[in-house]
């Protein structure tokens, strides 16, 4: 799960108190900053500071669906009437993701973990 917001900093104490999450130091990613949410040293999600290239959008928690291949999943989604909202993008030392939009306009991520 991931939350994209203009500035995640004010939200961190809320989630720390609510769920006991700890946070990694932000890393630069795709023109924004990514902060991992951790429980007992294991990542359970994160927040991406909205990059300038991403249009303003409602604040929403995003879900990731694990797939064997982001390329194949995105291609299949497109053939089924979906759209590729953000093409395959590398997450350094982790894998790849793509943002897809289903035929109703709902969006979610496809996620491919490095083998």
C-alpha positions as a printed Julia matrix, in Angstrom:
115×3 Matrix{Float64}:
   0.0     0.0     0.0
   1.14    3.49   -0.66
  -0.09    7.0     0.02
   0.76    9.77   -2.44
   0.48   13.24   -0.93
   2.04   16.65   -1.47
   3.84   16.47    1.89
   3.77   13.32    4.03
   5.65   14.9     6.95
   2.55   16.01    8.95
   0.99   12.54    8.54
   3.89   10.55    9.99
   3.13   11.19   13.68
  -0.52   10.25   13.09
   0.36    6.83   11.64
   3.17    6.29   14.15
   0.71    6.77   17.0
  -2.14    4.88   15.3
  -0.22    1.79   14.11
   3.2     2.02   15.78
   4.93    2.45   12.41
   8.53    3.6    12.12
   9.76    5.45    9.05
  12.83    5.22    6.85
  14.73    8.29    5.77
  13.14    9.56    2.54
  14.84    8.47   -0.68
  14.61   10.21   -4.03
  12.29    8.41   -6.44
  10.89    9.51   -9.8
  11.19   13.21   -8.98
   9.58   12.8    -5.54
  10.58   11.39   -2.18
   9.61    7.96   -0.86
   9.32    7.12    2.83
   8.93    3.47    3.84
   6.53    2.51    6.66
   8.09   -0.2     8.81
   6.89   -2.58   11.53
   9.54   -4.56   13.41
  12.06   -3.68   10.71
   9.87   -4.93    7.84
   8.36   -2.59    5.25
   4.54   -2.63    5.21
   3.99    0.29    2.85
   5.08    3.79    2.15
   4.35    7.33    1.13
   5.46    9.08   -2.01
   5.73   12.85   -1.99
   3.91   13.73   -5.21
   6.46   14.47   -7.94
   5.9    17.7    -9.9
   5.23   15.62  -13.04
   2.19   13.94  -11.43
  -1.01   15.99  -11.73
  -2.83   16.96   -8.55
  -5.17   14.18   -7.51
  -7.32   13.26   -4.54
  -5.38   11.83   -1.62
  -5.83    8.09   -1.68
  -4.21    4.91   -0.46
  -3.03    2.89   -3.46
  -2.86   -0.89   -3.67
  -0.22   -3.0    -5.4
  -1.02   -6.3    -7.09
   1.92   -8.71   -7.36
   2.45  -10.03  -10.88
   5.15  -12.17  -12.49
   5.69   -9.52  -15.18
   4.67   -5.86  -15.13
   5.04   -5.74  -18.92
   2.68   -8.69  -19.46
   0.2    -7.46  -16.83
   0.03   -3.95  -18.28
  -0.36   -5.31  -21.8
  -3.19   -7.6   -20.68
  -4.92   -4.76  -18.79
  -4.79   -2.62  -21.94
  -6.27   -5.41  -24.09
  -9.1    -5.75  -21.57
 -10.08   -2.08  -21.85
  -7.8    -0.62  -19.19
  -5.21    2.13  -19.61
  -1.58    2.39  -18.6
  -1.53    5.55  -16.48
   2.21    5.29  -15.69
   4.46    2.93  -17.62
   6.83    0.4   -16.12
   9.14    2.14  -13.68
  12.08    0.69  -11.77
  12.26    0.7    -7.99
  16.01    0.44   -7.39
  17.09   -2.85   -5.8
  13.43   -3.94   -5.48
  11.62   -4.44   -8.78
   9.21   -2.64  -11.1
   5.76   -1.13  -11.02
   3.23    0.32  -13.42
   0.05    2.27  -12.65
  -3.02    1.03  -14.48
  -6.55    2.33  -14.76
  -9.41   -0.15  -15.11
 -12.37    0.49  -17.46
 -14.26    2.29  -14.63
 -11.39    4.72  -13.96
 -10.18    3.06  -10.73
  -6.4     2.93  -10.49
  -3.99    0.44   -8.93
  -0.39   -0.63   -9.28
   1.07   -3.77  -10.77
   4.24   -4.81   -8.94
   7.02   -7.14  -10.08
   9.59   -8.11   -7.44
  13.15   -8.68   -8.62
  13.76  -12.44   -8.85
